[in-house]
Amino acid sequence: MPPPPLTRLRRRPASSSQEHARASLAELTDADLLARMALGEKDSFEALYTRYHGGLFAFVAAMTGREEAKTVVQSVFVEVW
């Protein structure tokens, strides 16, 4: 049975310190982000998601179609989390 679909989270407007933190996360390596995720830092997961979602979705959609790609990509990120 496939996992339930991902939903978009509503965000509060980011403060300048939050924007700086996101910029800092974007500069980290994947290994660093994964290590931070292991410590429970959700922003690190978001940074990895932002980094890879588009390319992964395009790659999978080219092979399987958009609907199947949604499920596959969601499963990948559920496993990463």
TIVO-2410 file (N, C-alpha, C; in nm, 3 decimals):
# residues 81
REC num residu      c1      c2      c3 atome chaine
REC   1      M   0.085  -0.118   0.000     N      A
REC   1      M   0.000   0.000   0.000    CA      A
REC   1      M   0.089   0.124   0.000     C      A
REC   2      P   0.067   0.218  -0.094     N      A
REC   2      P   0.153   0.337  -0.099    CA      A
REC   2      P   0.125   0.430   0.019     C      A
REC   3      P   0.226   0.508   0.057     N      A
REC   3      P   0.207   0.602   0.167    CA      A
REC   3      P   0.110   0.711   0.126     C      A
REC   4      P   0.047   0.779   0.223     N      A
REC   4      P  -0.046   0.887   0.190    CA      A
REC   4      P   0.028   1.000   0.120     C      A
REC   5      P  -0.043   1.078   0.038     N      A
REC   5      P   0.023   1.186  -0.036    CA      A
REC   5      P   0.079   1.294   0.057     C      A
REC   6      L   0.188   1.356   0.011     N      A
REC   6      L   0.245   1.468   0.086    CA      A
REC   6      L   0.154   1.589   0.073     C      A
REC   7      T   0.149   1.667   0.175     N      A
REC   7      T   0.073   1.791   0.169    CA      A
REC   7      T   0.168   1.907   0.185     C      A
REC   8      R   0.133   2.018   0.128     N      A
REC   8      R   0.215   2.138   0.142    CA      A
REC   8      R   0.187   2.200   0.277     C      A
REC   9      L   0.293   2.238   0.343     N      A
REC   9      L   0.280   2.305   0.471    CA      A
REC   9      L   0.269   2.454   0.450     C      A
REC  10      R   0.183   2.519   0.525     N      A
REC  10      R   0.176   2.665   0.520    CA      A
REC  10      R   0.287   2.719   0.607     C      A
REC  11      R   0.353   2.818   0.557     N      A
REC  11      R   0.466   2.874   0.630    CA      A
REC  11      R   0.434   3.014   0.677     C      A
REC  12      R   0.488   3.045   0.792     N      A
REC  12      R   0.485   3.183   0.838    CA      A
REC  12      R   0.592   3.258   0.761     C      A
REC  13      P   0.573   3.388   0.744     N      A
REC  13      P   0.680   3.465   0.680    CA      A
REC  13      P   0.811   3.447   0.757     C      A
REC  14      A   0.918   3.426   0.684     N      A
REC  14      A   1.047   3.400   0.746    CA      A
REC  14      A   1.108   3.530   0.798     C      A
REC  15      S   1.169   3.519   0.914     N      A
REC  15      S   1.244   3.633   0.967    CA      A
REC  15      S   1.381   3.634   0.900     C      A
REC  16      S   1.453   3.741   0.914     N      A
REC  16      S   1.586   3.747   0.852    CA      A
REC  16      S   1.678   3.640   0.909     C      A
REC  17      S   1.665   3.607   1.036     N      A
REC  17      S   1.749   3.503   1.094    CA      A
REC  17      S   1.713   3.366   1.036     C      A
REC  18      Q   1.583   3.342   1.009     N      A
REC  18      Q   1.542   3.216   0.947    CA      A
REC  18      Q   1.594   3.208   0.804     C      A
REC  19      E   1.588   3.318   0.731     N      A
REC  19      E   1.639   3.319   0.595    CA      A
REC  19      E   1.789   3.294   0.594     C      A
REC  20      H   1.860   3.351   0.690     N      A
REC  20      H   2.004   3.328   0.701    CA      A
REC  20      H   2.033   3.181   0.731     C      A
REC  21      A   1.954   3.122   0.820     N      A
REC  21      A   1.973   2.981   0.856    CA      A
REC  21      A   1.951   2.892   0.733     C      A
REC  22      R   1.848   2.922   0.652     N      A
REC  22      R   1.823   2.843   0.532    CA      A
REC  22      R   1.938   2.857   0.433     C      A
REC  23      A   1.989   2.978   0.419     N      A
REC  23      A   2.102   3.000   0.328    CA      A
REC  23      A   2.222   2.920   0.376     C      A
REC  24      S   2.244   2.918   0.507     N      A
REC  24      S   2.355   2.841   0.562    CA      A
REC  24      S   2.338   2.692   0.536     C      A
REC  25      L   2.215   2.642   0.552     N      A
REC  25      L   2.188   2.501   0.526    CA      A
REC  25      L   2.213   2.466   0.380     C      A
REC  26      A   2.180   2.556   0.291     N      A
REC  26      A   2.199   2.530   0.148    CA      A
REC  26      A   2.346   2.512   0.113     C      A
REC  27      E   2.434   2.564   0.195     N      A
REC  27      E   2.577   2.554   0.170    CA      A
REC  27      E   2.638   2.426   0.227     C      A
REC  28      L   2.565   2.354   0.310     N      A
REC  28      L   2.617   2.231   0.371    CA      A
REC  28      L   2.618   2.116   0.271     C      A
REC  29      T   2.705   2.020   0.295     N      A
REC  29      T   2.708   1.900   0.211    CA      A
REC  29      T   2.589   1.811   0.247     C      A
REC  30      D   2.559   1.718   0.159     N      A
REC  30      D   2.452   1.623   0.186    CA      A
REC  30      D   2.480   1.544   0.314     C      A
REC  31      A   2.605   1.504   0.333     N      A
REC  31      A   2.641   1.428   0.453    CA      A
REC  31      A   2.616   1.510   0.579     C      A
REC  32      D   2.648   1.639   0.574     N      A
REC  32      D   2.623   1.726   0.689    CA      A
REC  32      D   2.474   1.738   0.717     C      A
REC  33      L   2.396   1.754   0.611     N      A
REC  33      L   2.251   1.765   0.629    CA      A
REC  33      L   2.193   1.636   0.687     C      A
REC  34      L   2.240   1.521   0.639     N      A
REC  34      L   2.192   1.394   0.692    CA      A
REC  34      L   2.231   1.377   0.838     C      A
REC  35      A   2.349   1.420   0.875     N      A
REC  35      A   2.391   1.412   1.015    CA      A
REC  35      A   2.302   1.501   1.102     C      A
REC  36      R   2.268   1.619   1.053     N      A
REC  36      R   2.180   1.707   1.129    CA      A
REC  36      R   2.039   1.649   1.138     C      A
REC  37      M   1.994   1.584   1.030     N      A
REC  37      M   1.863   1.519   1.034    CA      A
REC  37      M   1.860   1.412   1.142     C      A
REC  38      A   1.969   1.339   1.156     N      A
REC  38      A   1.977   1.234   1.257    CA      A
REC  38      A   1.961   1.291   1.398     C      A
REC  39      L   1.993   1.419   1.412     N      A
REC  39      L   1.976   1.488   1.541    CA      A
REC  39      L   1.838   1.550   1.554     C      A
REC  40      G   1.754   1.529   1.453     N      A
REC  40      G   1.617   1.578   1.459    CA      A
REC  40      G   1.593   1.716   1.400     C      A
REC  41      E   1.687   1.768   1.325     N      A
REC  41      E   1.671   1.901   1.267    CA      A
REC  41      E   1.588   1.894   1.138     C      A
REC  42      K   1.464   1.936   1.149     N      A
REC  42      K   1.372   1.930   1.036    CA      A
REC  42      K   1.413   2.021   0.922     C      A
REC  43      D   1.476   2.133   0.954     N      A
REC  43      D   1.520   2.225   0.849    CA      A
REC  43      D   1.623   2.160   0.756     C      A
REC  44      S   1.699   2.066   0.810     N      A
REC  44      S   1.797   1.996   0.726    CA      A
REC  44      S   1.727   1.907   0.625     C      A
REC  45      F   1.619   1.842   0.667     N      A
REC  45      F   1.540   1.762   0.573    CA      A
REC  45      F   1.483   1.853   0.464     C      A
REC  46      E   1.431   1.966   0.504     N      A
REC  46      E   1.374   2.059   0.407    CA      A
REC  46      E   1.480   2.104   0.305     C      A
REC  47      A   1.601   2.125   0.352     N      A
REC  47      A   1.709   2.165   0.261    CA      A
REC  47      A   1.740   2.054   0.161     C      A
REC  48      L   1.745   1.929   0.206     N      A
REC  48      L   1.767   1.817   0.114    CA      A
REC  48      L   1.651   1.802   0.017     C      A
REC  49      Y   1.530   1.818   0.067     N      A
REC  49      Y   1.411   1.808  -0.018    CA      A
REC  49      Y   1.417   1.915  -0.127     C      A
REC  50      T   1.447   2.037  -0.089     N      A
REC  50      T   1.456   2.147  -0.184    CA      A
REC  50      T   1.565   2.119  -0.287     C      A
REC  51      R   1.674   2.064  -0.242     N      A
REC  51      R   1.789   2.038  -0.329    CA      A
REC  51      R   1.759   1.931  -0.433     C      A
REC  52      Y   1.684   1.827  -0.398     N      A
REC  52      Y   1.670   1.711  -0.485    CA      A
REC  52      Y   1.531   1.683  -0.541     C      A
REC  53      H   1.427   1.741  -0.486     N      A
REC  53      H   1.292   1.706  -0.529    CA      A
REC  53      H   1.270   1.727  -0.679     C      A
REC  54      G   1.302   1.844  -0.730     N      A
REC  54      G   1.274   1.875  -0.870    CA      A
REC  54      G   1.343   1.781  -0.967     C      A
REC  55      G   1.472   1.760  -0.947     N      A
REC  55      G   1.547   1.673  -1.037    CA      A
REC  55      G   1.504   1.528  -1.026     C      A
REC  56      L   1.479   1.483  -0.904     N      A
REC  56      L   1.436   1.344  -0.884    CA      A
REC  56      L   1.299   1.322  -0.948     C      A
REC  57      F   1.209   1.418  -0.926     N      A
REC  57      F   1.075   1.405  -0.984    CA      A
REC  57      F   1.083   1.401  -1.137     C      A
REC  58      A   1.160   1.490  -1.197     N      A
REC  58      A   1.173   1.493  -1.343    CA      A
REC  58      A   1.229   1.361  -1.396     C      A
REC  59      F   1.330   1.308  -1.328     N      A
REC  59      F   1.391   1.182  -1.370    CA      A
REC  59      F   1.291   1.067  -1.363     C      A
REC  60      V   1.222   1.054  -1.251     N      A
REC  60      V   1.127   0.944  -1.234    CA      A
REC  60      V   1.007   0.961  -1.327     C      A
REC  61      A   0.958   1.085  -1.342     N      A
REC  61      A   0.843   1.109  -1.429    CA      A
REC  61      A   0.873   1.072  -1.574     C      A
REC  62      A   0.996   1.094  -1.617     N      A
REC  62      A   1.034   1.059  -1.754    CA      A
REC  62      A   1.027   0.908  -1.777     C      A
REC  63      M   1.047   0.832  -1.671     N      A
REC  63      M   1.045   0.686  -1.683    CA      A
REC  63      M   0.908   0.626  -1.656     C      A
REC  64      T   0.830   0.690  -1.567     N      A
REC  64      T   0.706   0.626  -1.521    CA      A
REC  64      T   0.580   0.706  -1.546     C      A
REC  65      G   0.592   0.834  -1.574     N      A
REC  65      G   0.475   0.921  -1.581    CA      A
REC  65      G   0.460   0.999  -1.451     C      A
REC  66      R   0.388   1.110  -1.460     N      A
REC  66      R   0.379   1.201  -1.345    CA      A
REC  66      R   0.312   1.139  -1.222     C      A
REC  67      E   0.203   1.068  -1.240     N      A
REC  67      E   0.129   1.014  -1.125    CA      A
REC  67      E   0.213   0.912  -1.047     C      A
REC  68      E   0.276   0.821  -1.119     N      A
REC  68      E   0.361   0.722  -1.052    CA      A
REC  68      E   0.482   0.790  -0.989     C      A
REC  69      A   0.534   0.893  -1.055     N      A
REC  69      A   0.649   0.966  -1.002    CA      A
REC  69      A   0.618   1.030  -0.868     C      A
REC  70      K   0.498   1.081  -0.851     N      A
REC  70      K   0.460   1.141  -0.722    CA      A
REC  70      K   0.475   1.039  -0.610     C      A
REC  71      T   0.427   0.919  -0.635     N      A
REC  71      T   0.433   0.814  -0.534    CA      A
REC  71      T   0.578   0.771  -0.507     C      A
REC  72      V   0.654   0.754  -0.613     N      A
REC  72      V   0.793   0.710  -0.599    CA      A
REC  72      V   0.875   0.813  -0.523     C      A
REC  73      V   0.863   0.939  -0.563     N      A
REC  73      V   0.942   1.045  -0.499    CA      A
REC  73      V   0.901   1.060  -0.352     C      A
REC  74      Q   0.772   1.052  -0.325     N      A
REC  74      Q   0.728   1.059  -0.186    CA      A
REC  74      Q   0.789   0.945  -0.105     C      A
REC  75      S   0.789   0.825  -0.161     N      A
REC  75      S   0.846   0.709  -0.090    CA      A
REC  75      S   0.994   0.730  -0.062     C      A
REC  76      V   1.065   0.787  -0.157     N      A
REC  76      V   1.208   0.814  -0.138    CA      A
REC  76      V   1.229   0.909  -0.020     C      A
REC  77      F   1.153   1.018  -0.016     N      A
REC  77      F   1.173   1.113   0.091    CA      A
REC  77      F   1.123   1.063   0.226     C      A
REC  78      V   1.023   0.978   0.225     N      A
REC  78      V   0.980   0.914   0.351    CA      A
REC  78      V   1.093   0.827   0.405     C      A
REC  79      E   1.160   0.753   0.317     N      A
REC  79      E   1.272   0.669   0.361    CA      A
REC  79      E   1.389   0.755   0.410     C      A
REC  80      V   1.415   0.865   0.343     N      A
REC  80      V   1.523   0.953   0.386    CA      A
REC  80      V   1.495   1.007   0.526     C      A
REC  81      W   1.370   1.045   0.551     N      A
REC  81      W   1.334   1.100   0.681    CA      A
REC  81      W   1.351   0.994   0.789     C      A
***
